Amino acid sequence: MLIMSFGLYAQSLNCEKFKSGKFQSTYNGHTAIIERRGSRQTEYFINLKDSLKMSFDVKWLNSCSYTLVPTKESFDKYPKLPKSAVITVEITNTTANSYTQKSTASFTPGTIISEMIIIK
């Protein structure tokens, strides 16, 4: 009966609806815009004087996890970026118009937890 109880309370994530779209997130007081279409993602900060804009190739590992690898354009624009740079993202919670993600990067220690809100 204990196994059945866990099944009843397990959260069902609806990650499919977040595979493509335009999202907003705030990190260290700065607002980022993220656009993901197919296998490409672009991101930039809207309230920074010298806004960092990057593009990534997206590879979905499963319905709620994916990796981001900077594109050639990003490596050309930011030559100090490690050539082995990979960001791994796991969607950990979903709501009707947002999701929470846990991100780790191969080139920096630690984990970043952030909320991504759908914008039109």
N, C-alpha and C positions, 0 to 999 in steps of 0.2 A: 504494500500500500504506500510506502514511503516513496518509491520510484514514481508512482502515479501522481503523487502530490507535487513532486518537483516538475513533472510535465505540465501540470495545470497552471503553475505559476511562472514557467519559463517565458521570458519575453520574446516575442516574435519581431525580428527586425525587418523593416521594409526598405531594403537598401536599393532595390532596382530603380526606384523613382529618382534616386540621386546620382545615377551614373552620368547623366548629362544635365547641364543647366548652368545658371548663373547664381553665384552664392556670395555672401558677404560674411566676413569674420573680423573680429577685433583682436589684435595681439599687441601687447605692451602699449595700449592706448592708440594704436594706429589701425585704421580700417583697411582691410584688404578685399579686393574683388577677385574672385576666382571664376573662370569660365571653363567648363569641361564639355567638349563635344567629341564623341567618338574616342579616338585614341590620342587626343591632344588636349592639354590643359594650359591655360595662361593665367598668370596672377600678377597683380600689381597693387601697390598701396596708393590710396587716393589722397591722403592728407600728409604726404611727405614732400619736402622741397625737391629732393632728387629721388623720385620714385623708382624703385627697383622693379623692372618688369622682366619676367621670365616665362619661358614656355617649356613644357615637359611632354614627353611621350608617356602615355598611361597604359599600364598593363594590369588588367583585372586578374587577381589570383583566385578569387571566388566571389560570391555575390556581395560580400561586405568588406573585402580587402583588396588593395591595389598598390602598385609601385609607381613612382614618378622618377623618370630619368631625364635630366636636362637635355634639351635638343641641341643640335649643332649651333644654332643661332645663340642660344644661351651661353654655351661654352665659349663661342667667339666673343660675345659681349662682356663676359666675366671670366677672363683667362685664369684667375686664381682659384676658380671652382675646381675641386678635385675631379679628375677624369673618371674616377670610379664612383661618383656621387649617385646615390640611390636614396629616395625617401620612401618609406613604407607606411601606408595609412590603413588603419582599421576603423571601420564605423562601429561604434559601440552602443549607440542609442539613436533611435529615430522618433520624430514626432510628425505631425501633419505637414509642417513646412520647415523643418530643420533636422540636422543630425549632429551628433557629437562624434568627434574623431580623435584617435590616438595616433600620433605621428612620431616616427623615429627616422633619423638620418644616418647614413653610413659615415658622414664626415664631421659629426658633432655629437657629443654625449647627451644623454637625457631623452626624455619623452615630453612631447607637447600635447596637451589635451585642449581642444578648441571646439567651439560650436559654429557650424556653418548654417546660415539662414538663406533660404531661397529668396532671390529677388527677381523681379520681372524686368 
